[in-house]
Amino acid sequence: MHLDSKSELQFERIVFFSDAVFAIAITLLVIEIKVPHIEAGSPDGTFLGSVVQLIPKFVGFFLSFFVVGAYWVGHHRIFGFIDRWNYGLIWRNVFFLMAIAFIPFSTAFFSEYPTRFVPLAVYAVGFTIAGILEIFMWRYAISAGLVRADADRNDVAHLTWRMSVLPAVGIAAMLIGLINPVFSGFAFLLISLAHWMIKKRFTKGETGPKVDNDGLAAEN
């Protein structure tokens, strides 16, 4: 089944709205980093000290930029497989975007108090929930028969595994934070490693069978 012109326009509105939310969320990340107010005649050491004090905010910005970017890539992949829509998909997408829009606040909270567990927990839980909602949306698209009939089954499974990485890293960050929140950022190093391992598992130079939406729905 292919989208007619009217339905295609509605589908594009879903994607455009999603991209706008991602763009705003990423922009808000840097807006939270305030330029320090320093007297113009102050020595360079004062300026340098003010920049050093902003390091936690810079770290929070780069981590969250990477996280939001990774979620956007996943969202882009999902809608590359989907060729039809329904309101169940729209509402699941809305809830996922709500979690994305929350990330700038949780980033600012954690960056302001990087040595405390509660701000870390708010931050990690926030992007973990975003990942879970993204997985729910993807699995719904499969079970509702919204995925392209010619989609490769191996590619679909690959994407499903990739989407599980960020929520798992969020949980790992919280566990590390129980020991010391300062070291929780090391959990993010697992993202690239996990993606590489998943890619290595699914990249075998062979094309798998095409997606049977009914069969996938039964499996999921």
LINDA-V239279 format. One record per residue. N is the residue number from 1. RES is the residue in one letter. NEAR is the number of other C-alpha atoms within 10 Angstrom. Layout:
n = (N,N)
res = (RES,RES)
near = (NEAR,NEAR)
//
This chain:
n = (1,2,3,4,5,6,7,8,9,10,11,12,13,14,15,16,17,18,19,20,21,22,23,24,25,26,27,28,29,30,31,32,33,34,35,36,37,38,39,40,41,42,43,44,45,46,47,48,49,50,51,52,53,54,55,56,57,58,59,60,61,62,63,64,65,66,67,68,69,70,71,72,73,74,75,76,77,78,79,80,81,82,83,84,85,86,87,88,89,90,91,92,93,94,95,96,97,98,99,100,101,102,103,104,105,106,107,108,109,110,111,112,113,114,115,116,117,118,119,120,121,122,123,124,125,126,127,128,129,130,131,132,133,134,135,136,137,138,139,140,141,142,143,144,145,146,147,148,149,150,151,152,153,154,155,156,157,158,159,160,161,162,163,164,165,166,167,168,169,170,171,172,173,174,175,176,177,178,179,180,181,182,183,184,185,186,187,188,189,190,191,192,193,194,195,196,197,198,199,200,201,202,203,204,205,206,207,208,209,210,211,212,213,214,215,216,217,218,219,220)
res = (M,H,L,D,S,K,S,E,L,Q,F,E,R,I,V,F,F,S,D,A,V,F,A,I,A,I,T,L,L,V,I,E,I,K,V,P,H,I,E,A,G,S,P,D,G,T,F,L,G,S,V,V,Q,L,I,P,K,F,V,G,F,F,L,S,F,F,V,V,G,A,Y,W,V,G,H,H,R,I,F,G,F,I,D,R,W,N,Y,G,L,I,W,R,N,V,F,F,L,M,A,I,A,F,I,P,F,S,T,A,F,F,S,E,Y,P,T,R,F,V,P,L,A,V,Y,A,V,G,F,T,I,A,G,I,L,E,I,F,M,W,R,Y,A,I,S,A,G,L,V,R,A,D,A,D,R,N,D,V,A,H,L,T,W,R,M,S,V,L,P,A,V,G,I,A,A,M,L,I,G,L,I,N,P,V,F,S,G,F,A,F,L,L,I,S,L,A,H,W,M,I,K,K,R,F,T,K,G,E,T,G,P,K,V,D,N,D,G,L,A,A,E,N)
near = (8,9,13,10,9,8,13,15,11,15,19,12,12,17,14,12,13,19,16,11,17,19,15,13,21,22,13,17,23,17,12,17,17,9,10,11,8,11,9,8,7,9,10,10,9,13,15,10,10,15,13,12,11,16,13,18,24,18,15,25,23,13,15,22,20,15,19,23,15,15,21,18,11,20,21,14,13,20,20,12,20,18,17,21,20,11,8,13,18,14,12,19,20,18,16,23,20,14,19,25,21,15,26,24,17,23,27,24,19,23,23,15,16,22,17,15,20,17,20,27,20,18,26,26,20,21,26,21,18,25,24,18,21,26,24,16,23,27,17,18,25,24,18,18,21,20,25,20,16,12,18,17,17,18,18,20,11,17,18,17,16,18,21,17,19,25,22,16,23,25,17,18,24,23,15,18,22,15,11,15,22,16,14,23,20,12,18,17,10,16,18,11,12,17,18,12,13,16,15,10,10,15,13,10,6,8,11,13,12,15,20,18,21,12,12,16,15,10,8,9)
//
